Amino acid sequence: MKKFLSSAIIGLMDKKIVLKSIRQLIVIIAASLIMAININTFVSTGGLFPGGATGLTLLIQRSFAKFLNVSVPYTPLNLAINAVPVYIGFRFIGKKFTGSSLLVIALSSVLTDLLPSYVITYDTLLISIFGGIINGFAISMCLRNDTTTGGTDFISIFISQKTGRDSFNAILGMNVVILVVAGLLFGWDKALYSIIFQFATTQVEHVMYRNYQQVTLLIITKIPDEICEMIYSETDHGGTIIDGIGSHEKNDRKIVYSVIGASEQDSMIKKIKQVDPNAFCNAIRTEKIAGKFYLHPHS
């Protein structure tokens, strides 16, 4: 019987891994297609520079075309620029994570070269806003499925893992160098609109991908031990039990204090209510933590 149960559990786990891999492959293809279309429509029409490896690739590509009258394919140039970030990914983040990210880089690059350019609008402000939103959406799709679009995403994740804090806004600052060069070579209007594009991208990422953001849970419950055990088993985060008194009925209460990842918030509150339907939960955004905080590593 034990052997049968073990085989069944292993089979379910294998099935779950296969389904996750299929979902990740679908996301990789969809995100790569979205990014390539975005580059060949909004980005190309507006003459924008998205920042990161993509922005640097376009900057070099357009510089060769303008000053040397040489057409450089997007794919080999983008792969070469991503070489260092990919090394950082393999060395410090995770081989499987970096491998899937390399697939995104290669596929989006090839599709950018193959797909035709298409003009949706010539309004540069609209291009900057909606192009940035689409770009942020594609990047977030990848990040939420344990992969990335490469470039500065690797650097951002590496910094976030080291500091335990969301660093996407810091990456926005790193892109200033690319924008300054782009402004000097192609006009400051392109650089300024590119800032709007990058800001829109960053804010979408900040909303959709919350792995390096934290929330504090304050849970009033009569069964604190069960709540703490469930939180630890689901998130690997601990909790602190605090004594309290209800102000109205003057009854003794227990408060569970725990800090978890923001992306785990909704599922945790749902599970807390399953363990104790009468629990009162308050989730508070955490700006900064000091001390040990477990971060799930990328495989």
Solvent accessible surface area in square Angstrom, and as a share of the most:
residue,aa,sasa,rsa
1,M,172,0.77
2,K,171,0.72
3,K,170,0.72
4,F,139,0.58
5,L,85,0.42
6,S,56,0.36
7,S,67,0.43
8,A,43,0.33
9,I,100,0.51
10,I,102,0.52
11,G,38,0.36
12,L,122,0.60
13,M,112,0.50
14,D,73,0.38
15,K,126,0.54
16,K,149,0.63
17,I,97,0.49
18,V,83,0.48
19,L,105,0.52
20,K,101,0.43
21,S,50,0.32
22,I,86,0.44
23,R,137,0.50
24,Q,22,0.10
25,L,88,0.44
26,I,107,0.54
27,V,17,0.10
28,I,4,0.02
29,I,88,0.45
30,A,35,0.27
31,A,0,0.00
32,S,0,0.00
33,L,73,0.36
34,I,45,0.23
35,M,15,0.07
36,A,0,0.00
37,I,81,0.41
38,N,4,0.02
39,I,11,0.05
40,N,12,0.06
41,T,7,0.04
42,F,22,0.09
43,V,1,0.00
44,S,48,0.31
45,T,40,0.24
46,G,3,0.02
47,G,18,0.17
48,L,0,0.00
49,F,1,0.01
50,P,14,0.09
51,G,8,0.08
52,G,9,0.09
53,A,11,0.09
54,T,25,0.15
55,G,0,0.00
56,L,63,0.31
57,T,0,0.00
58,L,7,0.03
59,L,11,0.05
60,I,52,0.26
61,Q,41,0.18
62,R,48,0.17
63,S,22,0.14
64,F,74,0.31
65,A,55,0.43
66,K,115,0.49
67,F,111,0.46
68,L,107,0.53
69,N,139,0.72
70,V,71,0.41
71,S,106,0.68
72,V,31,0.18
73,P,78,0.49
74,Y,7,0.03
75,T,23,0.13
76,P,75,0.47
77,L,30,0.15
78,N,7,0.03
79,L,66,0.33
80,A,67,0.52
81,I,35,0.18
82,N,3,0.02
83,A,58,0.45
84,V,103,0.59
85,P,12,0.08
86,V,17,0.10
87,Y,135,0.51
88,I,33,0.17
89,G,0,0.00
90,F,79,0.33
91,R,147,0.54
92,F,98,0.41
93,I,12,0.06
94,G,11,0.11
95,K,148,0.63
96,K,113,0.48
97,F,1,0.00
98,T,0,0.00
99,G,31,0.30
100,S,14,0.09
101,S,0,0.00
102,L,68,0.34
103,L,78,0.39
104,V,0,0.00
105,I,2,0.01
106,A,32,0.25
107,L,50,0.25
108,S,10,0.06
109,S,0,0.00
110,V,61,0.35
111,L,34,0.17
112,T,13,0.07
113,D,65,0.34
114,L,132,0.66
115,L,54,0.27
116,P,108,0.68
117,S,85,0.55
118,Y,144,0.55
119,V,65,0.37
120,I,102,0.52
121,T,36,0.21
122,Y,172,0.65
123,D,68,0.35
124,T,33,0.19
125,L,84,0.42
126,L,78,0.39
127,I,1,0.00
128,S,0,0.00
129,I,62,0.32
130,F,102,0.43
131,G,0,0.00
132,G,0,0.00
133,I,71,0.36
134,I,56,0.28
135,N,17,0.09
136,G,0,0.00
137,F,88,0.37
138,A,0,0.00
139,I,15,0.07
140,S,0,0.00
141,M,32,0.14
142,C,0,0.00
143,L,6,0.03
144,R,151,0.55
145,N,27,0.14
146,D,35,0.18
147,T,0,0.00
148,T,0,0.00
149,T,19,0.11
150,G,6,0.06
151,G,4,0.03
152,T,26,0.15
153,D,11,0.06
154,F,0,0.00
155,I,41,0.21
156,S,0,0.00
157,I,1,0.00
158,F,52,0.22
159,I,56,0.29
160,S,0,0.00
161,Q,50,0.22
162,K,143,0.61
163,T,81,0.47
164,G,13,0.13
165,R,118,0.43
166,D,39,0.20
167,S,9,0.06
168,F,10,0.04
169,N,84,0.43
170,A,58,0.45
171,I,13,0.06
172,L,43,0.21
173,G,43,0.41
174,M,90,0.40
175,N,12,0.06
176,V,78,0.45
177,V,106,0.61
178,I,24,0.12
179,L,8,0.04
180,V,64,0.37
181,V,59,0.34
182,A,0,0.00
183,G,2,0.02
184,L,124,0.62
185,L,64,0.32
186,F,46,0.19
187,G,27,0.26
188,W,129,0.45
189,D,79,0.41
190,K,60,0.25
191,A,3,0.02
192,L,109,0.54
193,Y,69,0.26
194,S,0,0.00
195,I,77,0.39
196,I,63,0.32
197,F,1,0.00
198,Q,4,0.02
199,F,110,0.46
200,A,14,0.11
201,T,12,0.07
202,T,11,0.06
203,Q,61,0.27
204,V,27,0.16
205,E,10,0.04
206,H,40,0.18
207,V,109,0.63
208,M,48,0.22
209,Y,5,0.02
210,R,82,0.30
211,N,65,0.34
212,Y,12,0.04
213,Q,24,0.11
214,Q,9,0.04
215,V,4,0.02
216,T,16,0.09
217,L,0,0.00
218,L,53,0.26
219,I,0,0.00
220,I,61,0.31
221,T,4,0.03
222,K,160,0.68
223,I,59,0.30
224,P,16,0.10
225,D,97,0.50
226,E,84,0.38
227,I,0,0.00
228,C,22,0.13
229,E,125,0.56
230,M,24,0.11
231,I,0,0.00
232,Y,131,0.50
233,S,83,0.53
234,E,85,0.38
235,T,3,0.01
236,D,61,0.32
237,H,12,0.05
238,G,48,0.46
239,G,36,0.34
240,T,75,0.44
241,I,72,0.36
242,I,77,0.39
243,D,109,0.56
244,G,18,0.18
245,I,125,0.63
246,G,20,0.19
247,S,99,0.64
248,H,167,0.74
249,E,106,0.48
250,K,143,0.60
251,N,63,0.33
252,D,117,0.61
253,R,63,0.23
254,K,77,0.33
255,I,43,0.22
256,V,0,0.00
257,Y,90,0.34
258,S,2,0.01
259,V,28,0.16
260,I,0,0.00
261,G,6,0.05
262,A,2,0.02
263,S,64,0.41
264,E,30,0.14
265,Q,37,0.17
266,D,107,0.55
267,S,53,0.34
268,M,4,0.02
269,I,50,0.25
270,K,133,0.56
271,K,65,0.28
272,I,0,0.00
273,K,80,0.34
274,Q,122,0.54
275,V,53,0.30
276,D,13,0.07
277,P,96,0.61
278,N,139,0.71
279,A,5,0.04
280,F,129,0.54
281,C,31,0.19
282,N,66,0.34
283,A,38,0.30
284,I,77,0.39
285,R,152,0.55
286,T,24,0.14
287,E,131,0.59
288,K,140,0.59
289,I,49,0.25
290,A,106,0.82
291,G,69,0.66
292,K,214,0.91
293,F,41,0.17
294,Y,96,0.36
295,L,41,0.21
296,H,101,0.45
297,P,99,0.62
298,H,23,0.10
299,S,72,0.46
